[in-house]
Amino acid sequence: MFYCCDHCGSSTCLGLDVSNWQRSPRRNVITNFASKNPTVGQLNALVKKLGGEQSVRDYLSGKVKVSITKSALERSSEFTLPTRMASFNPNIYRYFKTRNGLYVSDDFNDKILRAIELQGSVPSATIVIYCLTKDADDTEIREEMPNNHVFEDTYSFCTYLAYMIDEQQNGRTAVFVTNGNWNIFYVRGVHNEIFSVNVRWRGVLRRWEVSAYIPDGECWSIGSCAFSCNINPQLK
């Protein structure tokens, strides 16, 4: 005999005849869950992600379909270019010349260097690195990056880039990946357009390579990294 509750001992409590109901141990209910690990808060967040309670019902009934798409980016780390950036003041036009240990493409000169108009003090910046978890094009990458990921000041960007390359001369380990994959930036260049600036270490040639492209569908390989700008104007 199954009683309506453990305390009243009645099979007709609350006016319901439950005498023919089959009782299952509570432990079986839990062990039959597809997953026992999510917390109540996580389950609630999942319902919100799906669009609310009604959306969940629609999904379970087959009225709507949900597809799972793997994110293209995973936040890896962040670093702050130090306040001594002010003392790092190379001649940008001379620095970005093809030479021993560095190759600079004509596209970088034409699309980025020519956009430099004002040269002055360069603020420190906190830069966030996102690693590609799958092959992805520029559109997919930028959709997942923060709204302020573009390096708007061309001169400041070129100074940051020169500093980072200097820190990794001869392929030393620091913020850039050096395994042949790309380090990707999105930079405001000539004609106020946004360009993809790409940096990689060519171990065979023992040099850094810097180039710039219009972000028009170029596919970047898994393991490459995208860098998001976050300028700190209060740090000079």
C-alpha positions as CSV (number, residue, x, y, z in Angstrom):
1,M,0.0,0.0,0.0
2,F,1.3,3.5,-0.9
3,Y,0.2,6.4,1.2
4,C,-0.1,9.9,0.1
5,C,2.4,11.1,2.6
6,D,4.7,9.6,5.1
7,H,2.9,11.2,8.0
8,C,-0.8,10.9,7.6
9,G,-0.9,7.1,6.8
10,S,-3.9,7.6,4.6
11,S,-4.3,6.5,1.0
12,T,-7.0,9.1,0.4
13,C,-5.3,12.2,1.9
14,L,-6.3,15.4,0.1
15,G,-9.2,13.5,-1.5
16,L,-6.9,11.6,-3.8
17,D,-7.1,7.8,-4.0
18,V,-3.5,6.8,-4.5
19,S,-3.8,3.2,-3.3
20,N,-2.9,1.9,-6.7
21,W,0.1,4.1,-7.2
22,Q,3.5,2.4,-7.4
23,R,6.0,3.9,-5.1
24,S,9.6,4.2,-6.4
25,P,12.4,4.8,-3.9
26,R,13.6,8.4,-3.9
27,R,17.1,7.2,-4.6
28,N,16.1,5.8,-8.0
29,V,14.7,9.1,-9.1
30,I,18.1,10.8,-8.4
31,T,20.2,8.0,-10.0
32,N,18.1,8.2,-13.1
33,F,19.0,11.8,-13.7
34,A,21.0,12.4,-16.8
35,S,23.3,14.5,-14.7
36,K,23.5,14.8,-10.9
37,N,26.2,17.5,-10.7
38,P,24.5,20.9,-11.8
39,T,23.4,23.1,-8.9
40,V,20.0,24.7,-8.7
41,G,21.6,28.0,-9.7
42,Q,23.1,26.4,-12.8
43,L,19.9,24.8,-13.8
44,N,18.1,28.1,-13.4
45,A,20.8,29.8,-15.6
46,L,20.3,27.1,-18.2
47,V,16.5,27.8,-18.4
48,K,17.3,31.5,-18.8
49,K,19.7,30.7,-21.6
50,L,17.1,28.7,-23.4
51,G,14.7,31.6,-23.2
52,G,12.6,30.8,-20.2
53,E,10.3,28.1,-18.9
54,Q,8.0,28.1,-21.9
55,S,11.0,27.7,-24.3
56,V,12.1,24.7,-22.3
57,R,8.6,23.1,-22.6
58,D,8.6,23.8,-26.3
59,Y,12.0,22.2,-26.7
60,L,11.0,19.1,-24.7
61,S,7.8,18.7,-26.8
62,G,9.7,19.0,-30.0
63,K,8.2,22.3,-31.1
64,V,11.6,24.0,-31.3
65,K,15.1,22.8,-31.8
66,V,18.3,23.9,-30.1
67,S,21.7,23.4,-31.7
68,I,24.9,23.4,-29.7
69,T,27.7,25.5,-31.3
70,K,31.2,25.4,-29.9
71,S,32.7,28.7,-29.0
72,A,35.5,29.8,-31.3
73,L,37.4,31.6,-28.5
74,E,38.6,30.8,-25.0
75,R,39.9,33.5,-22.8
76,S,43.5,32.6,-22.0
77,S,45.1,35.4,-20.0
78,E,45.7,39.2,-19.8
79,F,48.8,41.3,-19.4
80,T,49.5,44.9,-18.8
81,L,52.1,46.8,-20.8
82,P,54.0,48.6,-18.1
83,T,54.0,52.3,-17.3
84,R,57.5,52.4,-18.6
85,M,56.0,52.3,-22.1
86,A,56.5,56.1,-22.0
87,S,60.3,55.5,-22.1
88,F,60.0,53.0,-24.9
89,N,59.9,55.4,-27.9
90,P,61.3,53.8,-31.0
91,N,61.1,55.5,-34.4
92,I,58.1,53.4,-35.6
93,Y,58.9,53.9,-39.3
94,R,62.4,52.7,-38.9
95,Y,61.5,49.9,-36.5
96,F,59.0,48.3,-39.0
97,K,61.5,47.7,-41.8
98,T,62.3,44.3,-43.0
99,R,65.7,43.4,-41.4
100,N,67.5,40.6,-39.7
101,G,64.9,38.9,-37.4
102,L,61.9,40.8,-38.7
103,Y,59.9,40.7,-41.9
104,V,57.3,43.5,-42.5
105,S,54.9,43.2,-45.4
106,D,54.0,46.0,-47.8
107,D,50.4,45.7,-46.7
108,F,51.4,46.5,-43.2
109,N,53.2,49.6,-44.4
110,D,50.3,50.7,-46.7
111,K,47.4,49.9,-44.4
112,I,48.8,50.6,-40.9
113,L,51.9,52.7,-40.9
114,R,50.4,55.2,-43.3
115,A,47.5,55.7,-41.0
116,I,49.7,57.2,-38.3
117,E,48.8,60.9,-37.9
118,L,49.6,62.0,-34.4
119,Q,52.6,60.8,-32.3
120,G,52.7,61.5,-28.6
121,S,52.8,59.7,-25.3
122,V,51.6,56.2,-25.3
123,P,49.3,55.0,-22.5
124,S,49.8,51.7,-20.7
125,A,47.3,49.1,-21.8
126,T,45.8,45.9,-20.5
127,I,45.5,43.4,-23.3
128,V,43.3,40.3,-23.1
129,I,44.4,37.2,-25.0
130,Y,41.8,34.8,-26.5
131,C,42.9,31.4,-27.9
132,L,41.1,29.8,-30.8
133,T,39.5,26.5,-29.9
134,K,38.7,25.7,-33.5
135,D,39.5,27.0,-36.9
136,A,37.6,30.3,-37.3
137,D,37.5,33.3,-39.7
138,D,37.6,37.0,-38.7
139,T,33.9,37.3,-38.5
140,E,33.5,34.5,-36.0
141,I,36.4,35.7,-33.9
142,R,35.2,39.3,-33.7
143,E,31.7,38.3,-32.8
144,E,33.0,36.7,-29.6
145,M,35.4,39.4,-28.7
146,P,34.5,42.4,-26.5
147,N,33.0,45.5,-28.1
148,N,36.2,47.5,-27.5
149,H,38.6,45.0,-29.0
150,V,39.8,47.2,-31.9
151,F,43.1,49.2,-31.4
152,E,41.8,52.6,-32.4
153,D,45.0,54.6,-32.1
154,T,47.4,53.3,-34.8
155,Y,50.5,54.9,-33.3
156,S,49.9,53.5,-29.9
157,F,49.3,50.1,-31.4
158,C,52.5,50.1,-33.4
159,T,54.4,51.1,-30.3
160,Y,52.8,48.2,-28.3
161,L,53.6,45.8,-31.1
162,A,57.2,46.9,-31.4
163,Y,57.6,46.5,-27.6
164,M,56.1,43.0,-27.7
165,I,58.3,41.9,-30.5
166,D,61.4,43.3,-28.8
167,E,60.5,41.3,-25.7
168,Q,60.5,38.1,-27.8
169,Q,63.5,38.6,-29.9
170,N,64.8,35.3,-31.4
171,G,61.5,33.6,-30.6
172,R,61.7,33.9,-26.8
173,T,58.6,32.9,-24.8
174,A,56.3,35.7,-23.6
175,V,52.8,36.7,-24.7
176,F,53.0,35.7,-28.4
177,V,52.6,32.1,-29.4
178,T,55.8,30.9,-31.2
179,N,54.7,27.5,-32.6
180,G,53.9,28.8,-36.1
181,N,50.3,29.9,-35.2
182,W,49.2,33.4,-35.6
183,N,48.8,36.3,-33.2
184,I,45.9,38.4,-34.4
185,F,45.0,42.1,-33.8
186,Y,42.2,44.3,-35.2
187,V,43.5,47.8,-35.8
188,R,42.1,51.0,-37.2
189,G,44.1,51.8,-40.3
190,V,44.0,53.9,-43.5
191,H,40.6,55.4,-44.6
192,N,39.3,54.7,-41.1
193,E,39.0,51.0,-42.0
194,I,39.6,48.1,-39.6
195,F,42.4,45.7,-40.6
196,S,43.6,42.4,-39.3
197,V,47.2,42.6,-38.2
198,N,48.9,39.2,-38.0
199,V,52.1,38.4,-36.3
200,R,53.9,35.0,-36.2
201,W,57.3,33.5,-35.4
202,R,58.9,31.6,-38.3
203,G,61.3,29.3,-36.5
204,V,62.9,28.0,-39.7
205,L,63.7,31.5,-40.9
206,R,64.4,32.8,-37.3
207,R,62.3,35.9,-37.8
208,W,59.0,37.6,-36.8
209,E,56.6,38.3,-39.6
210,V,54.1,41.1,-39.6
211,S,51.3,41.6,-42.1
212,A,47.9,43.2,-42.5
213,Y,44.8,42.2,-44.3
214,I,41.2,43.3,-44.8
215,P,39.2,40.9,-42.5
216,D,37.2,39.3,-45.3
217,G,37.0,35.7,-44.4
218,E,40.5,34.6,-43.8
219,C,40.4,31.4,-41.7
220,W,42.8,31.2,-38.8
221,S,43.9,27.9,-37.4
222,I,43.1,26.4,-34.0
223,G,45.8,27.4,-31.5
224,S,46.2,30.9,-32.9
225,C,45.5,33.8,-30.5
226,A,43.4,37.0,-30.8
227,F,44.4,40.1,-28.8
228,S,41.7,42.5,-27.4
229,C,42.6,46.2,-26.7
230,N,41.8,47.8,-23.3
231,I,43.6,51.1,-23.0
232,N,44.3,52.6,-19.6
233,P,44.6,56.3,-20.3
234,Q,45.2,57.1,-16.6
235,L,48.5,55.2,-16.8
236,K,51.1,57.3,-18.7
